[in-house]
């Protein structure tokens, strides 16, 4: 049997103790967002799904900001304002919705394409 070489990963533990076994490494720099074709008759449903996701994200950020203001103070929680403003940006949302319609593609893919462009 061939010898295995040891690989050491540095990171933050999510629970106490020591564990030996297989590790799952998540590469956050190279996420794969699959493109799904949306039938023309379902495009407006997909745009509505995008808008519902934006509304849900806005509410999640509002709740998180409120909690952080209590826990660490408003001078640090303000960082979430930039994220909230992006969710209010009509031009950005319109660009994503337009991409969904033009490319007949899923919302996740359209968001990732627009995010890549502005990044």
N, C-alpha and C positions, 0 to 999 in steps of 0.2 A: 504494500500500500504506500503511495507517495506521501511524503511528509507535507503537512500543511504549514504554511508560513503564518506567523501571527501578525495581525493588523490591529492597530490601536486607533480608536476614534475618540476624539475629545468632544465633549458636549455637556449639556445639562441633563442631569438625571431627573426623571419624572417620578421616581419613587425611591424610597430608601433601600439600601442593601446592595448586594453584588449579584449579578446574573451572568451566566455563561450560556451562549447559544448564538443563533443567527440574529444578525442585526439588519434592520431595514433602514437604509439611508435614503432620505428624501432630498432630491436635488431641486431646490426652489428656484434656481436660475434657469432651468430648462423644463418648464412645465409643458405638457402636451395638452392642448385644448383641441378636441376633435371637432371637425366641421361636419354638421349634419344637414342634409338638404331638407328644406321645408317646402311642402307643396304650396303652390301659389294661393290656394284657397285658405291656407292656415297661417299665412304671413302676418295678418293683423292679430291673430291669437298669439303669435310669437312676440310681437311688439308689446302686446298687453302683458305677457309674461315677464318681459324685460321691465316694464314699468312697475309691476307688482314687486319684483325683486329689488328694484331701486327703493320703493317705498319701505319694504321690510328692512333693507340695509340702513336707510335713514333712521328708522325707529330704533334699530339695534345700536347704532352709533349714539343716538340721543340718550338712551338708557345707560350705555357704557360711560359716556361723558359725565353724566350726572353722578354715577357711582365714583368715578375717578376724582371728580371735584371734591367729594367728601373724603376720599381716602388719601389723596396726595395733594389736593389743592387745585384751584382753578388755574394757577400759573403754569401748571404742567398739563392739565387736561385740555388746554386750548389747542393742542396739536391735532385733536380730532376735528377741529373746525375746518381744516383744509379738506379732509375727506368728506365732510358733510357738504361743503361748498361744491365739490365735484358732482355730488349727487343732485345738486340744484342747477347745474350748468345746462341750460336749455340747448345750447349749440352742441355740446358734447353728446347729450342724449339724442338729439336729432341726428347727429352723424351716425351714431350706433344704430338707431332705428332705420335710417336710410340704407345702411350697409346690409341689415337684415333683409330689407325689401329688394335691394338691387341684386344681391348675391343669393337670395333665397336660402339663407343660412340661419343656424341657431344663434340665439342671443349670446351664449357664452363665447362662441367663436368671434362674433362681431365685436364684443367688448374687448377681447384679447387683441384683435387686430388694431382697434383704435388706441388701446393702451400702448401697444408697441410703437405706434406712430408718434405719440406724444411723449414717450419716455425718452 
